[in-house]
Amino acid sequence: MASSSVTLSQAILSRSVSRHGSSSSTNSQLSPSSLSLPTFSGLKSTTATSFRRRIIPSAAAGRHSAIRASAAVETLEKTDNALVEKSVNTIRFLAIDAVEKANSGHPGLPMGCAPMGHILYDEIMRYNPKNPYWFNRDRFVLSAGHGCMLQYALLHLAGYDAVREEDLKSFRQWGSKTPGHPENFETPGVEVTTGPLGQGIANAVGLALSEKHLAARFNKPDAEIVDHYTYCILGDGCQMEGISQEAASLAGHWGLGKLIAFYDDNHISIDGDTEIAFTEDVAARYEALGWHVIWVKNGNTGYDEIRAAIKEAKAVTDKPTLIKVTTTIGFGSPNKSNSYSVHGSALGAKEVEATRQNLGWPYEPFHVPEEVKRYYSVPVFQIHLNIIGNLLTIGALATSCSHWSRHVPEGAALEAGWNTKFAEYQKKYPEEAADLKSIITGELPADWEKALPTYTPESPADATRNLSQQNLNALAKVLPGFLGGSADLASSNMTLMKMFGDFQKSTPEERNIRFGVREHGMGAICNGIALHSPGLIPYCATFFVFTDYMRAAIRISALAESRVIYVMTHDSIGLGEDGPTHQPIEHLASFRAMPNVLMLRPADGNETAGAYRVAILKNKTPSILALSRQKLPQLAGTSVEGTAKGGYTISDNSSGNKPDVILIGTGSELEIAVKAADELRKEGKAVRVVSFVSWELFDEQSAEYKESVLPAAVTARVSIEAGTTFGWEKIVGSKGKAIGIDRFGASAPAGKIYKEFGITAEAVIAAAKQVS
């Protein structure tokens, strides 16, 4: 019965092997959350200011049990804190050595956060190093991405193939799997791309939202098939960035109980002590946002306090948890710790040696001591798998492992157990299983494209924002992973899916997401949703001009290959009276300049349907749909198929691929080009009209196709677009003419603005006569 489930795991891996080279494997079923942590007498409730906050003091002593595996447990051995400390120092020195060898990087955070990182990866989290894309894994996000050597060291010790010793030694080098900030598209085991501060915690909110949503939709009383946590480490810089506030506010509102964030409270930023610019009570702020807050006072050596905090966080199921962990940046460095000088540069040979002396570390660079290897390799628990067919045992798995980390066989056991559960789930709930499998693998349902509406020239004129809503609602019926919403503009962006309610704390199974006026957070949360599972397809919406508030998140979408559909309405001066603050001018050009972004500006219903089709199929590229507020006619000659090519001919009275002039339009201005062509043809001109929906798609076409649309011999070309003319010379050539707007707009009715700015058929006709 497990064969179909193993096939599911293989399908997940096959989607990534071409880019990442991952290998498939199988895994197990019980979670560390089902195991009890030791009781700590030091855990108590303390009142701080007017808020009640959980504080875990630094006076814990002695040995305590450590949580390891996630299968059935017979015995729980005690872990020597000295050995834990040696493992933690291994992480510290792998980071120190890699930064020193590269002479570039940020050693301070890994040195301070090594204890919490070690406990998470070694004792708490469930994952399979041999299949970094196993669906029910716990997710980890390093929002403070500059400290990425922490994550690379953890992945190395856990047994991930992507981060071997040679990868650590090539930190920040050309072609390395260990780039200067975490990149999900380079390093299997890294969930999201972080670096711009605050993006990561917002991504983590998206990951946790996905888990809550999928659990609500697919879990059954007798089958908990979706059950994982999202962990995140963020620093003072992340806390200062406004995006973290936006995302944290939504996480509290939604009650994301399986989101646990560790705040690295080290009081140091690049410019020095945070006292110079950041003195607010972060814990009180998060409590006001609806988070559960715990304070670990000793994050440097307080291993038991960190364990206790995680245990408490997991017990709070109706709120996300912020664990404020007070650490010393650069812990162990005798001369640079607790200073900005350890934040963003190598320690230097003398200080590295001093740190080795200070922490009692006599080993060569990049050395993992044998006792640490043994600690990571010997299972703390005797694990027995009670799964159908006795698919796997830890012993059998261990003999085939190529890495000394015990997390390799334990992770395989975890996934094997989950695969077995999923096989049983498929038998009991075949319809739900089919939908979940589509979300997990990214395989689109058969014939989904047939759901897209079609239009004829006789169909009524309508704004493309309204046509977008028709397409959204059609797709919602056939794509199980389709969900999204707007930044408080749903009734204007036209983005509500009418057959679903709102995703809220009490209704997480619903698929309309209310982001509020939080554009930046919205975009980054959608990145997290998209990167949670290949078949989750998020969309988000606002006015096109307000992409300025979320540009950093869109750029990360492009970089991280995150399929987010950005539904951007009110796309030009055509929005009218709201004036230049709301009228996009430079925006189309700016996104055309951004790598791996698909900028689409459809002109009518068929092109809107075509834009959605392309956006769904481009599973490693975000798409931006620029949509009109004003009504537009359904034009003859437009098509879904033509839209997929980016630029295509919609009408032509020439022969031999030799028109007298080519008129090129996008969006609402394609109608103007058509009207101008009609008048020119009355005068005997051979005129071709080209719809240029997407420059990026057109660039992907063959040279032969491009020549068939824009023959090199025809230099008489006129473009018209209600935006900047910047970049259009690439299309119209030096002898052509670009009609557009190279100044800010104005407040007036749309028709008046178009006339005053010369975005008219008369202007196109005059330009055509000038160039031909």
HELIX and SHEET records of a PDB file:
HELIX    1   1 SER A    3  HIS A   20  1                                  18    
HELIX    2   2 PRO A   32  SER A   34  5                                   3    
HELIX    3   3 ASN A   81  ALA A  102  1                                  22    
HELIX    4   4 GLY A  108  ILE A  119  1                                  12    
HELIX    5   5 LEU A  120  ILE A  124  3                                   5    
HELIX    6   6 GLY A  145  GLY A  147  5                                   3    
HELIX    7   7 CYS A  148  ALA A  158  1                                  11    
HELIX    8   8 GLU A  165  LYS A  169  1                                   5    
HELIX    9   9 GLN A  199  PHE A  218  1                                  20    
HELIX   10  10 ASP A  236  MET A  240  1                                   5    
HELIX   11  11 GLY A  242  TRP A  254  1                                  13    
HELIX   12  12 THR A  274  ILE A  276  5                                   3    
HELIX   13  13 VAL A  282  ALA A  288  1                                   7    
HELIX   14  14 TYR A  303  ALA A  315  1                                  13    
HELIX   15  15 TYR A  340  VAL A  342  5                                   3    
HELIX   16  16 ALA A  349  LEU A  359  1                                  11    
HELIX   17  17 GLU A  370  SER A  377  1                                   8    
HELIX   18  18 ILE A  388  ASN A  390  5                                   3    
HELIX   19  19 ILE A  394  THR A  399  1                                   6    
HELIX   20  20 HIS A  407  LYS A  428  1                                  22    
HELIX   21  21 PRO A  430  THR A  441  1                                  12    
HELIX   22  22 TRP A  448  ALA A  451  5                                   4    
HELIX   23  23 THR A  464  ALA A  476  1                                  13    
HELIX   24  24 ALA A  490  ASN A  493  1                                   4    
HELIX   25  25 GLU A  519  HIS A  532  1                                  14    
HELIX   26  26 PHE A  544  TYR A  549  5                                   6    
HELIX   27  27 ARG A  551  LEU A  559  1                                   9    
HELIX   28  28 ILE A  573  LEU A  575  5                                   3    
HELIX   29  29 HIS A  587  ARG A  592  1                                   6    
HELIX   30  30 GLY A  605  LEU A  617  1                                  13    
HELIX   31  31 VAL A  640  THR A  643  1                                   4    
HELIX   32  32 GLY A  667  GLU A  669  5                                   3    
HELIX   33  33 LEU A  670  LYS A  682  1                                  13    
HELIX   34  34 TRP A  695  ASP A  699  1                                   5    
HELIX   35  35 ALA A  703  VAL A  709  1                                   7    
HELIX   36  36 GLU A  729  VAL A  732  1                                   4    
HELIX   37  37 ALA A  750  GLU A  756  1                                   7    
HELIX   38  38 ALA A  761  VAL A  771  1                                  11    
SHEET    1   A 7 LYS A  44  ALA A  48  0                                        
SHEET    2   A 7 PHE A  51  ILE A  56 -1                                        
SHEET    3   A 7 HIS A 292  VAL A 296  1                                        
SHEET    4   A 7 THR A 321  THR A 326  1                                        
SHEET    5   A 7 LEU A 259  ASP A 265  1                                        
SHEET    6   A 7 THR A 230  GLY A 235  1                                        
SHEET    7   A 7 ARG A 139  LEU A 142  1                                        
SHEET    1   B 2 HIS A  64  SER A  65  0                                        
SHEET    2   B 2 LYS A  78  THR A  79 -1                                        
SHEET    1   C 2 ALA A  72  VAL A  73  0                                        
SHEET    2   C 2 ILE A 383  HIS A 384 -1                                        
SHEET    1   D 2 ILE A 268  SER A 269  0                                        
SHEET    2   D 2 GLY A 272  ASP A 273 -1                                        
SHEET    1   E 2 ASP A 462  ALA A 463  0                                        
SHEET    2   E 2 LYS A 631  LEU A 632 -1                                        
SHEET    1   F 7 ASP A 502  PHE A 503  0                                        
SHEET    2   F 7 ASN A 512  ARG A 514  1                                        
SHEET    3   F 7 PHE A 482  SER A 486  1                                        
SHEET    4   F 7 ILE A 537  PHE A 543  1                                        
SHEET    5   F 7 ILE A 565  THR A 569  1                                        
SHEET    6   F 7 SER A 623  ALA A 626  1                                        
SHEET    7   F 7 LEU A 598  LEU A 600  1                                        
SHEET    1   G 5 GLY A 647  ASP A 652  0                                        
SHEET    2   G 5 VAL A 687  PHE A 692 -1                                        
SHEET    3   G 5 VAL A 661  GLY A 665  1                                        
SHEET    4   G 5 ARG A 717  ILE A 720  1                                        
SHEET    5   G 5 LYS A 737  ILE A 739  1                                        
END                                                                             
